[in-house]
């Protein structure tokens, strides 16, 4: 019998929306930079069918690209709708974590804790909150969570309703069309059913329904054949992505098994085995860590949280405001506080830095557009202060050039330069030149040199001025 919406459900919906809104609303205006500009340039070419055109990219992810392209047709390079789409998907995924936990553990308190842990851990997957290209990961998680929910409704219902299984296969395929790493679900779903039942019975009666995954396998092999031939293809990306994702689905399903039947030592070791594989091959990245963190949320509440309270509101009412804290509760509260503080610090610091990068790229590109009418007749340089070398390396000329191309359709071919008395050879590869070389550049009338203020990031035209008169 389906659960009715209660005050606890409404409380969690409002909490999830408010938390994500408070985190992301400050970054909806961040201009595009790095890969986001490359995607915008791709859209500007006018190819509308990304289910075919995506094959010319290093990844086949047509669903997010197609949706982003429709946004581009209406709002062009206005970053706000793209960030709002990411925010909506972020909220939807957290709500799905709550709903799946509620369906699995039949307890609103446990489900609330799973969603709260995911929100508290947001600092560890900060990049996915602020960077437009991470929409791929939002869609990937969204469809995969829907597939998990459909599988639960099918597998644990007394009367097998096959439309739930069909939905599971469809959502898994949509997840694959959002991120190629979702191919692991082809193995994960039947593997759980194999663990849950009898080996002979599975191969005799249950395995055949997984032929529904054949289209998904065909799509994967077909797309991978074409994308692997692209010059920008990274051969190591796919196995790393799949490896990181291994922990996402199977571990939750095994943990879910604990919540419905008596657990055994063998199944516990199976869970640990999945996480060992995951930990061994994990390539830490603030994007790819998002899915494993969801897995850890399910694992944590499945193994450690006892359904002592009917919902989170009861917990607040009885345990926080009217009862004394035991030593155990104090330790738990201290651990949660430390974890939350670290996560929030990471989130705030990196959110600020990523926000600054987007604003700086946009600010510098706008100044160049205002001061240079015809980039084809000039070679443009931005002179940076050597002490800020690390910051300016992050704001590369590639980011600025792509931003300029997106906004004007013109190739500015800007180069960052840093002046040093006698730069080592290794420094020359990143734009360092000597004072004499700078003076030669400055004396050439076809060159335009902008001095970037290290505090305001305002560009001043210093073309034709010798170096000793600038500093």
Buried (B, 14 or more C-beta within 10 A) or exposed (E): EEEEEEEBBEBBBEBBBEBBEEBBEEBBBBBBBBBBBBBBBBBBEEBEEBEEBBBBBBBBBBBBBBBBBEBBEEEEBBBEBBBBBBBEBBBBBBBBBBBBBBBBBEBBBBBBBBBBBBBBBBBBBBBBBBBBBBBBBBBBBBBBBBBBBBBBBBBBEEEEEEEBBBBBBBBBBBBBBBBBBBBBBBBBBBBBBBBBEEEEEBEEEBEEBBEBBEEBEEBBEEBBEBBEEEEEBEEEBBEBBBBBBBBBBBBBBBBBBBBBEEBEEEBBEBBEEBBEBBEEBBEEBBBBBBBBBBBBBBBBBBEEBEBEBEBBBBBEEEBEEEEEEEEEEEEEEEEEEEBBEBBBEBBEEBBEBBBBBBBBBBBBBBBBBEEBEEBEEBBBBBBBBEEBBEBBEBBBBBBBBBBBBBBBEBEBBBBBBBBBEEBEEEBBEBBBBBBEBBBEBBEEEEBBBBBBEEEEBEBBEBBEBEBEEBE
